[in-house]
Amino acid sequence: MNILVIHGPSLHLLGKREPELYGRATLKQLDARIKDRAAALGAKIRSFQSNSEGGIIDLLTANSGWAQALVINPAAYTHYSYAIRDAIKAVGLPAVEVHLTDISRREPWRRISVIKPVCAAQFKGGGADSYLKALEYCVKKLKAA
C-alpha cells in the first residue's frame, strides 16, 4: 500500500521554527520516523515538502496515480486554500489532515480548516505522533476496503 505524505509551508524549518510549539525534531527526522512506522505497517511512503500552494497541488496530482491514500499537513494553507481543498477532492484519495499542534486551541484564525471537510480524519496536537496516527488510520482503512 502506497501513502503520499505532503508537508506544507515552513515545515522545512522544523527544529528551528518555534521549537516550543513544533518541537526540536527536523523535517528529515520527522520523515525518518514516518518511513520507519510505515515500513512496520507494511506501507510505502513518498514524502514531500513545498512552500507553495501550486507546488502542493502539483505534488498531489503527480503522485495520485501511485498513492492509495494521502496524509497532508497543509500548515497555514489549512485556513484558506480552497485550491488545495479542491485538488484533494478531485484526486479522490482517502485523505487525512495532520497538524503538529492542536489548531483548535491556537489563535482564532488557526481554528478554521477548509481542508477538513474533504478528509476522512484529522489528527492534531500530537507532534510527530499526529503523522504516525494518520498512517495507522490510512493502513487500517485501506486494509478494510
C-alpha positions as CSV (number, residue, x, y, z in Angstrom):
1,M,0.0,0.0,0.0
2,N,1.3,3.4,-1.0
3,I,0.8,6.6,1.1
4,L,1.7,10.1,-0.1
5,V,2.8,12.5,2.7
6,I,2.8,16.2,1.9
7,H,4.2,18.8,4.3
8,G,3.2,22.4,3.7
9,P,4.9,25.7,4.1
10,S,7.6,26.4,6.6
11,L,7.7,22.7,7.7
12,H,11.3,22.6,6.3
13,L,12.1,24.9,9.2
14,L,11.1,22.3,11.9
15,G,13.7,22.2,14.7
16,K,14.3,25.9,14.3
17,R,10.9,27.5,14.0
18,E,9.2,28.0,17.4
19,P,10.5,24.8,18.9
20,E,8.4,25.4,22.0
21,L,5.4,24.8,19.7
22,Y,6.6,22.5,17.0
23,G,9.4,20.6,18.7
24,R,13.1,20.3,18.1
25,A,13.0,17.5,15.5
26,T,13.9,18.4,12.0
27,L,11.8,17.6,8.9
28,K,14.4,15.0,8.0
29,Q,14.0,13.4,11.4
30,L,10.2,13.5,11.2
31,D,10.3,11.9,7.7
32,A,12.6,9.1,9.1
33,R,10.0,8.4,11.8
34,I,7.2,8.4,9.3
35,K,9.1,6.0,7.0
36,D,10.0,3.7,9.8
37,R,6.4,3.5,11.0
38,A,5.1,3.0,7.5
39,A,7.5,0.1,6.9
40,A,6.4,-1.5,10.2
41,L,2.8,-1.2,8.9
42,G,3.7,-2.7,5.5
43,A,3.3,0.6,3.6
44,K,5.5,2.6,1.3
45,I,5.8,6.3,1.6
46,R,6.6,9.2,-0.7
47,S,7.2,12.3,1.3
48,F,7.4,15.9,0.0
49,Q,7.5,19.4,1.4
50,S,6.5,22.5,-0.5
51,N,6.2,26.2,0.5
52,S,3.9,27.0,-2.4
53,E,0.2,26.2,-2.9
54,G,0.8,25.3,-6.6
55,G,3.7,23.1,-5.6
56,I,1.5,21.1,-3.2
57,I,-1.2,20.7,-5.8
58,D,1.4,19.6,-8.4
59,L,2.8,17.0,-6.0
60,L,-0.6,15.7,-5.1
61,T,-1.7,15.3,-8.7
62,A,1.6,14.0,-10.0
63,N,1.6,11.2,-7.3
64,S,-2.1,10.5,-7.2
65,G,-1.7,7.5,-9.6
66,W,0.9,5.9,-7.3
67,A,-0.8,6.7,-4.0
68,Q,-3.7,4.9,-2.3
69,A,-4.0,7.4,0.5
70,L,-2.8,10.9,1.4
71,V,-1.5,12.3,4.7
72,I,-1.2,16.1,4.4
73,N,-0.2,18.9,6.8
74,P,-1.3,21.9,4.8
75,A,0.2,24.2,7.5
76,A,-1.0,27.8,7.0
77,Y,-2.9,26.8,3.8
78,T,-5.2,24.9,6.1
79,H,-7.1,28.0,6.8
80,Y,-7.7,29.4,3.4
81,S,-6.6,27.2,0.5
82,Y,-9.7,26.2,-1.4
83,A,-7.3,25.3,-4.3
84,I,-5.7,22.6,-2.2
85,R,-9.1,21.5,-0.9
86,D,-10.4,21.2,-4.4
87,A,-7.3,19.2,-5.6
88,I,-7.7,16.8,-2.7
89,K,-11.3,16.3,-3.6
90,A,-10.6,16.0,-7.3
91,V,-7.9,13.2,-7.0
92,G,-10.3,11.2,-4.8
93,L,-7.7,9.7,-2.5
94,P,-8.7,8.9,1.1
95,A,-7.0,11.9,2.9
96,V,-6.0,12.6,6.4
97,E,-5.2,16.1,7.6
98,V,-2.5,16.4,10.3
99,H,-1.1,19.1,12.5
100,L,1.8,19.1,15.0
101,T,-0.1,21.4,17.3
102,D,-3.7,21.5,18.3
103,I,-5.1,24.1,15.9
104,S,-8.4,24.2,17.8
105,R,-6.5,25.7,20.8
106,R,-4.5,28.2,18.9
107,E,-5.3,31.7,17.6
108,P,-8.9,32.1,16.3
109,W,-7.8,32.2,12.7
110,R,-6.0,28.9,13.0
111,R,-9.1,27.1,14.3
112,I,-10.7,27.0,10.9
113,S,-9.8,24.3,8.4
114,V,-11.1,24.5,4.9
115,I,-9.3,21.2,4.3
116,K,-11.0,19.1,6.9
117,P,-14.3,18.6,5.0
118,V,-12.6,16.7,2.2
119,C,-10.6,14.5,4.6
120,A,-11.7,11.3,6.3
121,A,-10.0,12.2,9.6
122,Q,-7.9,14.9,11.3
123,F,-5.1,14.3,13.8
124,K,-3.7,17.3,15.6
125,G,-1.8,18.3,18.7
126,G,0.4,15.1,19.0
127,G,3.5,16.4,17.4
128,A,5.1,13.8,15.2
129,D,2.6,11.3,16.6
130,S,-0.1,13.1,14.7
131,Y,1.5,11.8,11.5
132,L,2.0,8.3,12.9
133,K,-1.7,8.1,13.9
134,A,-2.6,9.3,10.4
135,L,-0.5,6.5,8.9
136,E,-2.1,3.9,11.1
137,Y,-5.6,5.2,10.2
138,C,-4.8,5.0,6.5
139,V,-3.5,1.5,6.7
140,K,-6.5,0.3,8.7
141,K,-8.9,1.9,6.2
142,L,-7.1,0.5,3.2
143,K,-7.0,-3.0,4.7
144,A,-10.7,-2.8,5.4
145,A,-11.5,-1.7,1.9
